């Protein structure tokens, strides 16, 4: 992440905080105070029941008791709120005419006005009646939604038309500056978009993240809406606050028609967002095969190199084998490494696409990459170690068959004298033998500076790389296997592990420390018998599935 990304994130966070404060202030103006309402009277209960049952004659009698109209239940619902969600328009008209106008804007405990309730309930005629009677069309509910936005969400052309007819604000921003135009683009309602534009809607509106209605249409893959907005003057080259282009959003939706349309009107595949990602990366990660087909020929190698990662990485990260195969067919190198700044953003400092596949336990993508020539030994933390630790036998077999170094170390955290892989396989005989059968340097597990079982010392003049390969001058760092396996929480494994290891040794220089730990293990008699023989042969009698 660069400085620009941090600035952008801070800017958006600051905006969200300001918006939350503003919304809290607005909401506090309409807080429901239960203490201002008297307990429900008998007349109120009868009035509400008449509303719910649609009993017009009874209702006409009960509305004469004005106080009953001014009482709210525990949800903050006045009789007017009940009336707006009833299918009989005459019910609403009776209650509306009998209610004080101050009640027309009162909100429920959930922050809904009579108008927003009617719109949410899809009561087109009730909405018309409220507007004709003079109810203000722009009052938001406590979620920050205008009646117009709710009508668009409901997909009601008639309600939108009625609200426009009664002078609703077309560009009134809601939460995070989301507008009715944005919502119509999200819903794919070309007819509502056209209606809004005919009455002065703004095609260039931006939400709280700088996204235009075109960006929303591209994100949700609504090609007809996208084309209509372009024809009405929408900017194909507009970027959101995070630098995302319309083509980047379209790549996320995966609609190839949207991508083709944007390219036709001048969009570029070489415009990265603030994170450095290109549309081709987005399509590869999401697994949009057809979109990727369009983007490969319009994305330059220079733009990809500048981004610091290849779409091969993205496809592997997204676990999309089909996209991987397409990219490989089009000449992308499976061994290209992540740029240093991207690699260092990961705790494991991964570099290759293969690492993404292995860390995802994705057998198919791993096989595709290895078949295409991926080198399994390029990452600081070898892919083999990741697979062994994940206990994924199939991926371990694949990696070993394609040349993974079974004797690798994690060089950034190398605290063992013996190759690292075995420490993740001690509880799994299948995995352990898989490593041993493929050339694991088992002798390094018996390489230490303790005395042997006969009381003799293993003597080295100097602990140097030339004298003892793999050792450094730091004895604590180069932890020998005997120290590793005999710690209290590992001691119970020493017998079974050593018994397996000696199958792969002609001569076992068992040290005194290991002997002491082994003597209390049930495998010790068998191990002692093997060690007592003058000559041993390396054993390879193994089940066929290890080969």
Secondary structure, DSSP 8 states (H G I E B T S, - for coil): --HHHHHHHHHHHHHHHHHHHHHHHHHHTT---GGGS----HHHHHHHHHHHHT-HHHHHHHTT-HHHHT---TT---HHHHHHTSS-HHHHHHHHHHS-GGGGG---TT---HHHHHHHTT-HHHHHHHHHTT--TT---TTS--HHHHHHHHT-HHHHHHHHHTT--TT---GGG--HHHHHHHHT-HHHHHHHHHTT--TT-B-TTS-BHHHHHHHTT-HHHHHHHHHTT--TT-B-TT--BHHHHHHHHT-HHHHHHHHHTT--TT---TTS--HHHHHHHHT-HHHHHHHHTTS-HHHHHHHTS-HHHHHHHTT-HHHHHHHHHTT--TT----HHHHTTSTT----HHHHHHHTT-HHHHHHHHHTT--TT-SSS-HHHHHHHTT-HHHHHHHHHTT--TT---GGG--BSS-GGGGGSTT-HHHHHHHHHTT--GGGGG--SS-BTTS-----S---TTTSTT--S-TTTSB-HHHHHTSTTTGGGHHHHHHHHGGG-SS---BHHHHHHHTTSTTHHHHHHHHHSS---------GGG-
